[in-house]
């Protein structure tokens, strides 16, 4: 097993506005060619399963939460809209959440009815969701709240942004009145998955299939504004708080994520001088 050495600046919070591209990722797993039988066309598949060994995170901004982890391959998560008046509520829209071209505002985050919104889910607990906002939200009273599937998988437990999430207020998907999303910006939710986060129950939850760890985001007022072009999901294997000019490092501790296809870092306060040093490999 050979280790690849990463040493580069990381100016964005998590993914910037580079979602569903290979840009801004310190390391991306290689692809391998799969040959089908008969008339099947050969296909290049990106490998998954990344190992992280030594790493350093250099914080050049103000005091910040920092972390390192992985972007998951798209096949391991799904997303769609929640419409309160429908039964079931959830309509899958994973294709629009994951497809290009970047810049197409085809994944609505807000709808015409208060209580509408969207959800993302996977069969494993994830610790970050990052969204490329394409069209800003509008309104002095727009609130976006978040919740996760409860331990029984039959309902929702509210997420309190101030106590449970790590991202800075200006980059959070959870917003209070007057804090609208902007055009073409990253919004994310970064958290430590709680131990009472349960998989959706047999029969599903609000139309989300059974056996999934789900997070939903609901809007409190009726608005058609606020849409995304693409979304990404992944894990953070460790997070730490750093003072300005601080360094967080670990030596000879190997972390593995079977869903990981690329390395990511997290800096709650973005700065062009922030830096990632790591040793990573596939398999």
C-alpha angles and dihedrals in degrees: 000000000000122000123222116217118222122194115160147122118271108198100169131078094240114320103350105206094316097104119153091013132097091238122112094019115125092210133010124192115247124252127239128203118245117201119207125210125257112355095348114131120237113254132201112227123191112231121239132205113078129194123206121197125165117014142170128194115198115200112203096168131071120299107312147166110250133186146160132219146115144300110230124229110257094245091071099064142038138197141188148150129293116212112187095207094056128084108239097027100205124084116182115239100162093134092062092043092056107029133093160258094087107228099048109120096213102131109077115213095182132035142189097279131064108247095037122119141118142279140209125204144176139173089248131051112265126199102203141037119186124190132192102221109212103174120036123238116244131210141075092239102044112132126179117199129185135211138174132220108273126240093268091046091231101103147003135279117205121243114221106211096205095054106026108035128066106202122104117263093249092057100041127116087212108079137175128217113306096015099106127179115256131227116276101357139127120257120179147169116221119179147142104260107245122236091237093059103119136193116254111270129252105290091030133252121275089336096313108127122255122268097035133126102226138189122189133196118204132188120220098211137045111263136140092204122099118065138162134216101202141001136202132198133194151130137277111208094195138010130187138176116243134190119226111293090013126143126213115197143164126192128209097352111131119210124187133195117183092200096048119115100164140022119248136179132205128216113172088204111049119221133163090230096057111116141195124207116181148146113226138166142175124251 
